[in-house]
Amino acid sequence: MLTTAEATSAILDAMPQFPAIGTATADATGSILRQAVLAERDQPPFDRVMMDGIAVRYSDLSGGISEFPVQAMQAAGDEALALDEGRCIEIMTGASLPGNADCIVPVERISVEDNVATLEAGYSAKHRQFIHPRASDHAKGVELLSPGKRISPMDIAVIASCGLTGIEVSRLPSVRIVSTGNELVAAGEPVAPHQIRLSNGPAIQALLGQHGYADCSQDHIVDEREQLRSRIAAHLDEADVLILSGGVSMGKADYVPEVLAELGVEVVFHKISQRPGKPMWFGMGPRKQAVFALPGNPVSALVCCRQYVIPAMDKASLATASAPEFASLATDVTFKPDLTCFQPVKLVSSAAGQVLAIPVKTNTSGDFTALSGTDGYVELAREQSHFAADTAVFLHRW
């Protein structure tokens, strides 16, 4: 069996690179950026006024002038006027600074009567106060967003500010999710006492969607070799990534590895020294399709999907890898060594702001209801069997 680190490395090394495509800026949220976004202009593109009030010459203020005839009014979007000596211009927030002006006095500090603005008694101003200097946010041509970033709503504002109506992103992979097993029955269909509801497919699809991979469809195939062969072949023809759930253990009806081999899928590994999810299988199809055969137990399937499938698709999308995250165990944890343990947890914050992970017990790896309310899982190294409370451990959020 591979270790979890060896399995991760083998998967990432095997993944192909998804191509780049153009998309409208409005549709780019959640996509992986594939181009540098450069500033179209200085930001702000002019000395920007930060308060409603009057624009004056600081030399007039320092010379003792406290009453200023109003020369004009300038709103945001108006072309900048030139200020005359000894006068003021009524100014609005967001306007460009008038020529010759170098100080803004807020409206709360003045009174205006008969077109003359008078400063309140004792008011003291500073040179260039309430002025947002040109290019103080960034200069023209500066790289604002780098390739590999997952585009957020805030990034859309940046992209639009650069005048881009479209952007290069990674093409979403086509993902096919196949649940195998005679015992599975989809929601809405009659279910016999000896059968169970199909839940892995919908949960995996939702987990992938949460991470930005929405081009997914599901199928259910019974444990019959010819059906498995024909329908998996069809999915391989359509998919960049094929995810199977079930049929990879050692039972007589676990045909998936044999069927995949017949279809030209080359095995990279089978089994990882972890719990849950030890029977996981990974291979590459004849057209470089990534094939993940996850265990059928729901907790195992979801953990393996989050731990291996999603990072693999991020790598193929050229997404920048996120920094490792840690949490401190809220209680002691003891388990049988020799297998890495992925322990579901609920997160809370201590009074000191520390992220604490509260272990959530699952009643075997089939107990998917216990995962509701968890925030992710922590990784407990296989070399140890006891982890004391307050131990820092790797955290993987769902």
N, C-alpha and C positions, 0 to 999 in steps of 0.2 A: 504494500500500500504506500501511496505517496503521503507525505506530510501535507498539511494545509498550505504551507508556503510553497512547496514543490508543485502542488496542484495549481495554485494561482499562477505561478511562473509559467507552467506548461501551457495553460490556457491563454495567457496574455501573449506569449511568444507565437502561438499558432494563429491568433486572430488576424484576419485581413484588414485592410483599410477601407472604410466606407467612402464612396466618392462625395465630392462637394457639389452642391447645386445652388442655384440662385432662388431666393424667396423674397416676397415683399416684406418690408420692415414690420408692417402691422401683423404679419403672421409668424414672426421669428421668435417669439417668446418661448423659452424652453429648449430651443435648438442650440447646437454646438457651433460657435462662431468659427469660420475657416478663413477669415481675412483680418488684417489689422484695420482698425477704424481710426483714421487720422482727423484731427481737428480741422474743420473747414476754415475757421477764422479764430482770431483771438477771442478769449472769453473772460470777461465781457468784451465785446468788440469796441467799446468806448468807455470812457470814465462814466460810470453809472451812478446816478443819484439814488441814495438809499432811504431818503425820508421826504415826505411832503413838507414844504416850507419855502424858504427863499434862498437863492444862490447869490453870494456876495463875493467881493474881493477881500481876502483876509487882511490885506494892507489897509483897507478902509476901516475894518474892525479894530485893528491894532492901533490905528491913528485916532481912535476915540469916537468914530461915527456910530451913532445908535439909531438914527432915523434914516430910512432909505426910500426915496421915491421909487415906485414900482415902474420899471421900464417896460415889462411885457410879462406874459404868462407862457410857459413852455411845458407841454404834457409829454408823457411817454410816447415815443414814435414821432415826435416833431423833430425837424432838423434843428441842430444846435444853433442858438443865437449867440451874438457877441455882446458881452456885458459892458456897459459904460461905467466909467469911474464914478464912484459915489452913489451908485444906484443898485437896485436889486432886480432879480427876475423871479417871479413866483414859479415854483418848480414842483413837479409831481414825481412820486416814487417810480423809478425805472427809466426816467428821462436821461438823455445824454447831458453831460455837464456843459453848460454854456461856456463859450470861449471867454477867457480872462477870469472866470470864476474859479475859486479854489477853496470854498467853504460853504457848507449848507447849514442854515439855522432852521431847526425844526419848527413847524407851524405852532406847536404848543408854547414856544418861547417868544412869539411875536404877537402883536395886534396890528390890524390894518384898518386905517381910517383915512378917508379922502385920498385914497391911492398912495398912502405912505405907510410903510411897514416900520413899526417901532419895536426894538428889542425890549424884553422885560428888564426891570432894574437889576443891575448886578450880574447880568448874564455874561459868562466868559466862554468863548469859543476856542476851538483848536484848529490849527491849519489842516486843511483837507479832511475835516471830519465829515462823516456820513457820505463818503465818496468811495465807491467800489472801483479800484483802479483798473484800467484797461489791461487785459492779459494776465491779471492776478490769479485767475483760476487756472488758465493754461494758455499757451501761445499757439498760433496757427502752425499746423503740421505735426504737433505732438501726438504720439500714439496714445489714444484714450482707452481702447479695448484691444486685447491681444487675442490671437487665434487660440482656440481651446476653451474659451470661456462659455459656460452655459448662460444663454442670454436671459436676463431678468427683466421685469417691467422697467426698472431703473435704467437698464442698459438701452432699452428702446428710446428713452429720452435722450441719451447720449448719441445714439445712431441718428435719430431725427435731427438733433442739433447740428450734426455734421452734413446735413442736406441730403442724406441717403434715403431714397425711397425703396431700395432693395439691398440685399446683403447676401454674401456667400456663407452657407452653413453646410454641415454634414447632412447628407441624405438620411432620412430615417430608415433603419433597417426594416425589412419585411419579416415579421416574426410569426411563426406558426406554433401553437401550443396544442399538444396532443396528450389527452388523458387516456390511459389504457386500463382495461379491467372489466370483466363480466359483471362485477358487483356494483358498478357505478350507474346511477340514474340521475339525469339532469332535473333541476328544479322545475316544477310544473307538470312533470310526468308521474304516472302512478308508480309507487315504489312498494316492492314486496318486503316481507319481514326479513328476508335474508339478504337484502340489498342495502346500499348506502347512497346518500346523495353525492353527486359529483361537485366537489368544492375547490379542488386544486386549480383547475383551469381558470375559473373566474378570479380566484385570489392572485394567481400569477399574473394574469392580464392586468389586474388592478395595480399590482406592485410595479410592473413595468411602466404602466401609464403614469404612475406617481413620479417616476424618474425620467419622464419625457419621451418614452418609447410607446407611441400610441398606435402604430401600424401593426396590430395584432389580431389574429383570429384563432378560434378554438375548434377542436374536433375531439370526438370520443370514439375510440376503437376498441372493440372487444378483444379478448385474448385468443385470437384465431390467426394462425400464421399468415395465411394468404391475404386476409383482410389487412392485417398489419403491413404486409409487404406492399400491396398495391396502393394503399392510402398514404403510407409514409413516403413512398416514391413520389406521389403527386405533390405532397407538401414540400419535399426536397426540391422539386422543380420550381416551386414558387418562392421559397424562403431564402433569406440571408442567414436567418437563425432559426433552428428547429429546437423546440423544447419539449421533451417527452416527460411524462410523469407516470411512474410505475413500470413494472416489468423488467427491472434491472437487477433484481436480487438473485437468489439461487434456486427458486422454485421451478417446478417442471413447466409451468405456464409462463415463465419469464423469458419470452422470446425476443425481446427488443434487441439485445446485443447481436444475436445471430442474424436477425432481419437487417439490421443496419450494415453488418458486414457484407451480406448478400447484395446490398444496394451500393456498395463501393465506398461506404463511410469507413475511414481508417481510424481505428481506436488510438487515442493518445494515452488514456489511462482509464482504469476501472477500479474504483474504491479509493477512499481517502481516510486517513487515520483520524477520524473525528466522530463526535456524536452531538446532535443527530446528523444523519446524512452520509454515513459510511459507504453505502453502495453506489454513490454517484459515479456516472460514466460520462466521458467526454471524447468526442472525435471530430474529424473534419471530413466533409463530403467531397465528392469529386470536383465540384466547382467552388471549393473553399467555403462551403456552407458550414457554419459552426453548429454542432449538434450536441446538445446537453440532454442527457437522460437522467432525470432526477428521481430519487426514491419516491414511492407512492405515498408514504406517510406524510400527512399535511405539514407538520412542523418541519420535518426534514426537507420537504420540497421548497417551502418558503425560505428557510435558512439558506439552502444551496442556491436558490435563485438570487437572493440578496448578496450572498458572499461571492459568488462566481459569475453568474450570468450578467448582472448589471455592470460590474467593473469591466467585464470583457467587452460589452457593447460600448461603454465609455471609451475604452482604449481604441476600438475600431473607429469610433467617431472622432478620434484625436482630441478628446476632452482632456483638459488639464487635470491631473490627479489631485484629489483633495488631500489636505493634511490629515495625518492620523489624529483621531480623537480619543480621549481617555475619560474614564469615570472612576470613582472610588467605590468599592463595594460597601454597601450599607451594613451587611452582616457577614459572618463567616460562611464560607462555602467549602464543602468537602465532597469529592467525587472520586470514582475509580480512575487511577492514572492510566497512561499509555495511549489515550485518545484525547485530542484537543476537544474541549467542551465549549459549545456555543450556547450560553445560558441566557434565555430570555429575561429581560429586566424592565422594570418601570423606573423612570428617572424622577428624582426630586432634587431640590436645592437645599443645602444647609444654610444656617443663619450666616455663615461666613462666605456664602456664594459658591461653595464646592458642589460639583455635580455628583450626586450619589446614585448608585445603581442598586435597586432592590430586586433580588432574584425572584422570579415568578416560576413556581413549580408547575410543570406540565405532567399530566398523568399519562406517561409514555409519549412517543413522538406522533401519536395519532390525535392527541388532545389539542386541536387547533383552537378551540374556544378559549383556552387559557391565554392565547396570544392577544386577544382583544384587550386593549388597554395598555399593552406593553409598548415601549418606545423603540425597542430594538433588542440587541443581545450583546453580551460581552464575551470576549475570547479568553478562555482560561487554558494556559499552556499545558500540554500533555505531560511535561516533565514533573509536574507537581500534582499533589492530591489534596492539599489543604491551602486555602487562601483566606487569610485573616481579614476581618473588617478593616476598611480604610486602605486596602491594597489597590493601587492604581492598575487598571486593566484596559485593554483596547475595547473601545465602544463602536459598535456598528448600528447606526440608526436604520430603521426600516426604510 
